[in-house]
Amino acid sequence: MLSKIKIPLPDMLNAVLDLDSSALILDQIKNLIKICRSKEEMDLLRNSAGGDKEMLGKCEEIFGELMKVPRIEPKLRVFAFKVDYPSRVRDLRIWLNTIIAATKEIMGSVKLLRIMQTISTLEILGGSNAECVLASLVRLSDNVDLMHDFYKLVGEKMPELLDFGNDLVHLEAASKIELNAVAENMQQLYDIEREVDDEFIASENDGANFVGFRNVLYDFLGRIDADAQLLNILYSEAGRIVDSYISEYPTSVSFEEVTNILNRFVETFYKSPEEIERQAEAEREILEKETMNINQNGTRNH
């Protein structure tokens, strides 16, 4: 594992204490954390104090230097979080903004509403409430012939609705997001922020060598706080708008289920023209072959 860390030991330790995200990648920091958790080996090295330092191998030398840093494992966990932090926040922003945008598009699309109303009037499953319409979407998506008939109906009677999918720009992306995963990631950010804050407080008595570490950590905590405020606003907005939309469905139906069903319906609906044309082409070929066989048989009989 140590062979993967190419920078000299002093530079590596300086990178840790400076929280220099450009010096080490996340996997390298995680490997250093694993070293710290080898308590038995740390104790062996600690008990061998007084031996000849020149006789130490590279691994023991790394151990020895790490042991000099107060609470090295919490510091490395803070470092790992700082390296991973930008991508975590970026993902959460994307997920929350996508959920908000997709839900607004679904609720605000007049064309989608008319599509749903048309499906409810067909009473594919014998009902017109939200649950029946949702089940009808599933049946339409599962049954090629039904979907083709529905596509033809819309094309003939309501051609202005054929492009309803253009209103749902964020639906596909939203259908791949799990609200539980978003909530878990939000909670992880809160938990790690507390851990960073705890280390900032604990490092107050670490001495002059750790002033730079505390300064970087102070700035980082300010950034976390600012991002947390924005994420909390987005999270609350996403929860509010999702609850507003999903309230029309039974409590047993989740937002993920609705978006997945709706997205699959949209995808299947827009595959229909190509499938209908392919089916028509196959039928034409069969008819041509039958006509050719009839003509050939008629010529031989004559």
C-alpha positions in Angstrom: 0.0 0.0 0.0 2.8 2.4 0.9 4.4 1.9 -2.5 1.4 3.7 -4.0 2.3 6.9 -2.1 5.1 8.3 -4.2 5.8 11.5 -2.3 8.4 11.7 0.5 7.4 11.1 4.1 7.9 14.7 5.3 5.9 16.0 2.3 3.1 13.5 3.0 2.9 14.5 6.7 2.9 18.2 5.7 0.1 17.5 3.2 -2.0 15.9 6.0 -1.4 18.8 8.4 -2.0 21.4 5.7 -5.1 19.5 4.5 -3.7 19.9 1.0 -6.2 18.2 -1.2 -3.9 18.4 -4.2 -1.1 16.3 -2.6 -2.9 13.0 -1.9 -5.9 11.3 -3.4 -8.8 9.9 -1.4 -7.7 6.3 -1.6 -4.2 7.1 -0.3 -5.7 8.9 2.7 -8.0 6.0 3.4 -5.0 3.6 3.3 -3.2 5.8 5.9 -6.4 5.6 8.1 -6.1 1.8 7.8 -2.5 2.0 9.1 -3.7 4.0 12.1 -6.2 1.3 12.9 -3.5 -1.3 13.2 -3.3 -0.7 17.0 -1.3 -3.9 17.7 1.5 -2.8 15.3 1.4 0.7 16.8 1.8 -0.8 20.3 4.7 -3.0 19.2 6.5 0.0 17.8 5.7 2.1 20.9 7.1 -0.6 23.1 10.3 -0.8 21.1 11.2 2.8 21.9 14.9 3.2 22.6 15.9 1.0 19.7 18.1 2.1 16.9 15.9 4.3 14.6 18.3 3.7 11.7 17.2 0.0 11.8 13.6 0.8 11.1 12.1 -0.2 7.8 9.9 2.2 5.7 6.7 0.9 7.3 8.0 1.3 10.8 9.3 4.8 10.0 5.8 5.8 8.7 4.2 4.4 11.9 6.7 6.3 14.1 6.1 9.6 12.4 2.3 9.2 12.4 2.4 8.4 16.1 3.9 11.9 16.7 0.7 13.6 15.5 -1.9 14.0 18.1 -5.2 12.2 17.2 -3.8 11.3 13.8 -6.7 9.1 12.8 -9.4 11.8 13.4 -7.1 14.3 11.5 -6.9 11.8 8.6 -10.7 11.3 8.6 -11.1 15.1 8.4 -8.6 15.2 5.5 -10.5 12.4 3.7 -13.7 14.3 4.1 -12.2 17.5 2.8 -10.9 15.8 -0.3 -14.3 14.0 -0.9 -16.4 17.0 0.1 -16.8 18.9 -3.2 -18.1 15.9 -5.1 -20.5 15.1 -2.2 -22.0 18.6 -2.2 -22.1 18.7 -6.0 -24.0 15.4 -6.2 -26.5 16.5 -3.5 -27.2 19.8 -5.3 -27.7 18.0 -8.6 -30.0 15.4 -7.0 -32.1 18.0 -5.1 -32.4 20.4 -8.1 -33.3 17.5 -10.4 -36.1 16.3 -8.0 -37.5 19.9 -7.7 -37.3 20.5 -11.5 -38.8 17.2 -12.5 -41.7 17.5 -10.0 -42.5 21.0 -11.1 -42.5 19.8 -14.8 -44.8 16.9 -14.0 -47.2 19.0 -12.0 -47.1 21.9 -14.5 -47.4 20.1 -17.8 -50.8 20.7 -19.3 -50.1 18.2 -22.0 -49.2 15.4 -19.6 -52.4 16.2 -17.7 -54.5 15.7 -20.8 -52.6 12.5 -21.6 -53.5 11.3 -18.1 -57.1 12.4 -18.5 -57.3 10.5 -21.8 -56.0 7.3 -20.1 -58.5 7.7 -17.3 -61.4 8.0 -19.7 -60.3 4.7 -21.4 -60.6 3.0 -18.0 -58.1 0.4 -19.0 -58.2 -1.1 -15.5 -61.8 -0.2 -14.7 -61.2 3.0 -12.8 -60.2 6.7 -13.2 -58.6 7.6 -9.8 -54.9 8.2 -9.5 -54.1 4.7 -8.5 -55.9 3.2 -11.5 -54.3 5.7 -13.9 -50.9 4.7 -12.4 -51.7 1.0 -12.9 -52.9 1.8 -16.4 -49.5 3.4 -17.2 -47.9 0.1 -16.1 -50.2 -2.0 -18.3 -49.7 0.3 -21.3 -45.9 0.1 -20.9 -46.1 -3.7 -20.6 -48.5 -4.3 -23.5 -47.1 -3.4 -26.9 -50.4 -3.7 -28.7 -52.2 -1.5 -26.2 -49.5 1.1 -26.3 -49.5 1.2 -30.1 -53.3 1.7 -30.1 -53.0 4.4 -27.5 -50.2 6.2 -29.6 -52.4 6.0 -32.7 -55.4 7.4 -30.8 -53.3 10.4 -29.6 -51.9 10.9 -33.0 -55.3 10.9 -34.7 -57.4 12.7 -32.1 -54.9 14.9 -30.3 -51.7 15.3 -32.4 -50.8 18.4 -30.4 -50.1 16.1 -27.4 -47.6 13.9 -29.1 -44.7 16.0 -27.9 -45.8 16.0 -24.2 -42.5 14.4 -23.3 -40.7 17.6 -24.1 -42.3 19.1 -20.9 -40.5 16.4 -18.8 -36.8 17.3 -19.3 -35.7 16.1 -15.9 -37.9 13.1 -15.5 -35.4 10.4 -16.6 -32.7 11.7 -14.3 -35.2 12.1 -11.4 -36.4 8.5 -11.8 -32.9 7.3 -11.0 -32.7 9.2 -7.7 -33.7 7.5 -4.4 -35.0 9.9 -1.8 -33.7 7.7 1.0 -30.2 7.9 -0.5 -30.5 11.7 -0.6 -31.6 11.8 3.0 -28.7 9.4 4.1 -26.2 11.6 2.3 -27.5 14.7 3.9 -27.2 13.0 7.3 -23.7 11.9 6.6 -22.7 15.5 5.9 -24.2 16.6 9.2 -22.3 13.7 11.0 -19.0 14.5 9.4 -19.4 18.2 10.0 -19.7 17.5 13.7 -16.6 15.3 13.5 -14.7 18.1 11.8 -15.9 20.6 14.5 -14.9 18.2 17.2 -11.3 17.9 15.8 -11.1 21.7 15.5 -12.0 22.1 19.2 -9.7 19.3 20.2 -6.7 20.6 18.2 -6.7 23.9 20.1 -4.1 22.5 22.5 -2.0 20.7 19.9 0.7 23.4 19.9 2.3 25.8 17.5 3.0 23.2 14.8 -0.8 22.8 14.3 -1.8 26.4 13.9 -1.9 26.1 10.1 -4.0 23.0 10.4 -6.5 24.8 12.6 -6.6 27.8 10.2 -7.4 25.6 7.2 -10.0 23.8 9.3 -11.6 27.1 10.4 -12.0 28.2 6.8 -13.3 24.7 5.8 -15.9 24.8 8.6 -17.1 28.2 7.2 -17.5 26.7 3.8 -19.4 23.7 5.2 -21.8 26.0 7.1 -22.5 28.1 4.0 -23.1 25.0 1.8 -25.3 23.4 4.5 -27.6 26.4 4.6 -28.1 26.2 0.8 -28.6 22.4 0.9 -31.1 22.7 3.7 -33.1 25.1 1.7 -33.1 22.8 -1.4 -33.8 19.7 0.8 -36.9 21.4 2.4 -38.1 22.6 -1.0 -37.7 19.2 -2.5 -39.6 17.6 0.4 -42.4 20.1 0.2 -42.9 19.8 -3.6 -42.6 16.0 -3.6 -45.2 15.7 -0.7 -47.5 18.0 -2.6 -47.3 15.9 -5.8 -47.4 12.5 -4.2 -50.3 13.3 -1.9 -52.7 12.4 -4.8 -51.6 8.8 -4.7 -52.1 6.2 -2.0 -49.7 6.3 0.9 -48.2 3.0 -0.2 -46.9 4.6 -3.4 -43.5 6.3 -3.3 -42.1 9.1 -5.3 -39.6 6.7 -6.8 -42.3 4.4 -8.0 -44.3 7.2 -9.6 -41.3 8.6 -11.5 -40.1 5.2 -12.6 -43.6 4.2 -13.9 -44.0 7.6 -15.6 -40.5 7.5 -17.1 -41.0 4.0 -18.5 -44.4 5.0 -19.9 -42.8 8.0 -21.7 -39.9 5.8 -23.1 -42.3 3.2 -24.3 -44.7 5.7 -25.8 -41.9 7.3 -27.9 -40.7 3.9 -29.1 -44.1 3.2 -30.6 -43.7 5.1 -34.0 -40.6 3.1 -34.9 -42.2 -0.2 -33.7 -45.5 0.5 -35.5 -43.5 1.3 -38.8 -41.4 -1.9 -38.3 -44.6 -3.9 -37.8 -46.2 -2.4 -40.8 -43.1 -3.1 -42.9 -43.1 -6.8 -41.8 -46.8 -7.0 -42.7 -46.2 -5.5 -46.1 -43.4 -8.0 -46.8 -45.7 -10.9 -45.8 -48.5 -9.5 -48.0 -46.0 -9.2 -51.0 -44.8 -12.7 -50.5 -48.4 -14.0 -50.4 -49.3 -12.0 -53.5 -46.2 -13.3 -55.3 -47.1 -16.9 -54.4 -50.6 -16.5 -55.7 -49.4 -15.0 -59.0 -46.9 -17.8 -59.4 -49.4 -20.5 -58.7 -51.9 -18.8 -61.0 -49.3 -18.8 -63.8 -48.5 -22.5 -63.4 -52.1 -23.5 -63.3 -52.7 -21.5 -66.5 
